[in-house]
Amino acid sequence: MKKVYILIWIERDNKLLIQYRASNKIAGDHWALPGGSVEDGEFLLDAVIREAKEELDIFVKKEDIDFLYFYEDKMKETFDKEFIAFIFKINNFSGYIKNTEPEKHLNQDFFDFNKLPEPFWSNQKEAIYNILNKEIFLKR
């Protein structure tokens, strides 16, 4: 069975919020979108709300979340675990964005869409490009 992840897209002033992941985490030593795995029995929007609170300390309502994109891939570390990732845009939230898990995310900031830092998790960078260019899916 494929593992399911949600990824969070938050824009501010034509910039995108991204995190630098610790080396012992998925996408380690790379920049990536905030997010995490969907728990057993959890609905996708509930996972977005939970991860936004856990990782960013913000409160989100379901009506402020839009689906943007999804892609399927295999874990780059092992190439044996397939996963599917859903990217959701948070349009409005309450609270102030904080890095609540500094042991997992060594840095976090907003970056210009045209100047994303490197190294960036490759499948997410391609997904971001496709979203910005209104491509329908990630080609593999």
Disulfide bonds with the S-S distance in Angstrom:
none
